[in-house]
């Protein structure tokens, strides 16, 4: 009987070990929650002071503190002071620690030591974020969250508080990457073929389709990418001639909206009363190079006219609620006159895997030069991974969750009733054929919580 009990115990132990090993590979969230997080918290608590000391993140105590230690505590060894731990929180992807920095340290000092902290505490990555003066947050991830993307089921209300905010991808620190059109009105997305640009656009369109916004598509590849989204599009142009006419109408719509702002004595669309506020518009340009390139000299006039309209929209349309999402493989001065001027107005940048360093420079070199190398290092076997930056100089790696064209089309059919009626765009409204929408589980919006 004792031998049988021993066999059962050994078998149970081996099964448990095998289950944990399987979870570490196939279900990293489960493994981190059961094993990784408790181990990391204990290691952090035990080694915190010594780790801060060897990483150079301590300062000499003030004279008052030194006096109290020597005369009240009766100790002669006055130790350096590390950042004070204010809060430790665990999650299914990692751990967050809020630190109060002592006088003499700045967030850049902690960020410079992030790689050493990662190795000391045995986590996958450590990101340092300043939350307010004197306070930083260490965002640790227990595993590679970009390997198999799973968006958070609940997003912070503060992150999703704007009227036009879409959760598009997952950052490498485990938080959601969002497109907030009030903060970053225009954006440029670059990447080589099969890099994940289309996946990013699908997630963006699926998120926008659920909001009270008009979507305008410009797809000069005869609409092969955007025609499926027709039920949710207020306008669609599929040839350069149609794109030229549509951009001209958008410029006139912009000017009419400025008249409305002037008549109401405000300078921004969102300051208008709801009853007179025009619906915001997001213009989705797929493969922008098709608008710049010409095959004959007679097409140059049309090209110059389109570029002028795009530049005017990028310079002024933010105030009247018209936003640009420009996508392409390359976007530099070699496209012709006006390309560099337009790119300078597109403050949001998302660069997927590229074929050359020059393309990464086009997207990130003018706003976050240190991110250029990160964009060129994206492996080809990870489609959807990108480097996102903005004019503040901040950048991060992101990856969009997998979404097929069928899923994106299903969302557009599901929310077709939200398509606004914009009279100026009526001639460009795509014809929707009476075909049943494909079934998709990806139609419910992400819930928001505090």
Rosetta blueprint (number, residue, H / E / L):
1 X L
2 X H
3 X H
4 X H
5 X H
6 X H
7 X H
8 X H
9 X H
10 X H
11 X H
12 X H
13 X H
14 X H
15 X H
16 X H
17 X H
18 X H
19 X H
20 X H
21 X H
22 X H
23 X H
24 X H
25 X H
26 X H
27 X L
28 X H
29 X H
30 X H
31 X H
32 X H
33 X H
34 X H
35 X H
36 X H
37 X H
38 X H
39 X H
40 X H
41 X H
42 X H
43 X H
44 X H
45 X H
46 X H
47 X H
48 X H
49 X H
50 X H
51 X H
52 X H
53 X H
54 X H
55 X L
56 X L
57 X L
58 X E
59 X E
60 X L
61 X L
62 X L
63 X H
64 X H
65 X H
66 X H
67 X H
68 X H
69 X H
70 X H
71 X H
72 X L
73 X L
74 X L
75 X L
76 X L
77 X L
78 X L
79 X L
80 X L
81 X E
82 X E
83 X L
84 X E
85 X E
86 X E
87 X E
88 X E
89 X E
90 X E
91 X L
92 X L
93 X L
94 X E
95 X E
96 X E
97 X E
98 X E
99 X E
100 X E
101 X L
102 X L
103 X L
104 X L
105 X L
106 X L
107 X H
108 X H
109 X H
110 X H
111 X H
112 X H
113 X L
114 X H
115 X H
116 X H
117 X H
118 X H
119 X H
120 X H
121 X H
122 X L
123 X L
124 X L
125 X E
126 X E
127 X E
128 X E
129 X E
130 X E
131 X E
132 X E
133 X L
134 X L
135 X E
136 X E
137 X E
138 X E
139 X E
140 X E
141 X E
142 X L
143 X L
144 X L
145 X L
146 X L
147 X L
148 X L
149 X L
150 X L
151 X L
152 X L
153 X L
154 X E
155 X E
156 X E
157 X L
158 X L
159 X L
160 X L
161 X L
162 X L
163 X L
164 X L
165 X E
166 X E
167 X E
168 X E
169 X E
170 X E
171 X E
172 X L
173 X L
174 X L
175 X L
176 X E
177 X E
178 X E
179 X E
180 X E
181 X L
182 X L
183 X L
184 X L
185 X L
186 X L
187 X E
188 X E
189 X E
190 X E
191 X L
192 X L
193 X L
194 X L
195 X L
196 X L
197 X H
198 X H
199 X H
200 X H
201 X H
202 X H
203 X H
204 X H
205 X H
206 X H
207 X H
208 X H
209 X L
210 X L
211 X L
212 X L
213 X L
214 X E
215 X E
216 X E
217 X E
218 X E
219 X E
220 X L
221 X L
222 X L
223 X L
224 X L
225 X L
226 X L
227 X H
228 X H
229 X H
230 X H
231 X H
232 X H
233 X E
234 X E
235 X E
236 X E
237 X E
238 X L
239 X L
240 X H
241 X H
242 X H
243 X H
244 X H
245 X H
246 X H
247 X H
248 X H
249 X H
250 X H
251 X H
252 X H
253 X H
254 X H
255 X H
256 X H
257 X H
258 X H
259 X H
260 X H
261 X H
262 X H
263 X H
264 X H
265 X L
266 X L
267 X L
268 X L
269 X H
270 X H
271 X H
272 X L
273 X L
274 X H
275 X H
276 X H
277 X L
278 X L
279 X L
280 X L
281 X E
282 X E
283 X E
284 X E
285 X E
286 X E
287 X L
288 X L
289 X H
290 X H
291 X H
292 X H
293 X L
294 X L
295 X L
296 X L
297 X H
298 X H
299 X H
300 X H
301 X H
302 X H
303 X H
304 X H
305 X H
306 X H
307 X H
308 X H
309 X H
310 X H
311 X H
312 X H
313 X H
314 X H
315 X H
316 X H
317 X H
318 X H
319 X H
320 X H
321 X L
322 X E
323 X E
324 X E
325 X E
326 X E
327 X E
328 X E
329 X L
330 X L
331 X L
332 X L
333 X H
334 X H
335 X H
336 X L
337 X L
338 X L
339 X H
340 X H
341 X H
342 X H
343 X H
344 X H
345 X H
346 X L
347 X L
348 X E
349 X E
350 X E
351 X E
352 X E
353 X L
354 X L
355 X L
356 X L
357 X H
358 X H
359 X H
360 X H
361 X H
362 X H
363 X H
364 X H
365 X H
366 X L
367 X L
368 X L
369 X H
370 X H
371 X H
372 X H
373 X H
374 X H
375 X H
376 X H
377 X L
378 X L
379 X L
380 X L
381 X L
382 X L
383 X L
384 X L
385 X E
386 X E
387 X E
388 X E
389 X E
390 X L
391 X L
392 X L
393 X L
394 X L
395 X E
396 X E
397 X E
398 X E
399 X E
400 X L
401 X L
402 X L
403 X L
404 X L
405 X H
406 X H
407 X H
408 X H
409 X H
410 X H
411 X H
412 X H
413 X H
414 X H
415 X L
416 X H
417 X H
418 X H
419 X L
420 X L
421 X L
422 X L
423 X H
424 X H
425 X H
426 X H
427 X H
428 X H
429 X L
430 X L
431 X L
432 X L
433 X L
434 X L
435 X L
436 X L
437 X L
438 X L
439 X L
440 X L
441 X L
442 X L
443 X L
444 X L
445 X L
446 X L
447 X E
448 X E
449 X E
450 X L
